[in-house]
Amino acid sequence: MGIDISNIPIIDTHEHLHPESERIQFGGDLFATFFSHYTSTDLKLAGLSNQAVDNIRDPGVPVDERWNIVKPYWELTK
């Protein structure tokens, strides 16, 4: 009999997130933190260019513009 994971309240996704002390240096910028490791690689494998990844990490680019860059590739990263 196997374990039914739907009954486990928390599952470790093994995401490599920066420690809080490092994250606050980015001012809470989701694109600069979340898209800095595996997720950026996933986006590249989905077809996003290296330049576009650099753009989504750039806090000087408005958030809505960065989301518009990511959006077409987001479903492909799941």
Secondary structure, DSSP 8 states (H G I E B T S, - for coil): ----GGG-S----------HHHHGGGTT-HHHHHTTSHHHHHHHHTT--HHHHHHHH-TTS-HHHHHHHHHHHHGGG-
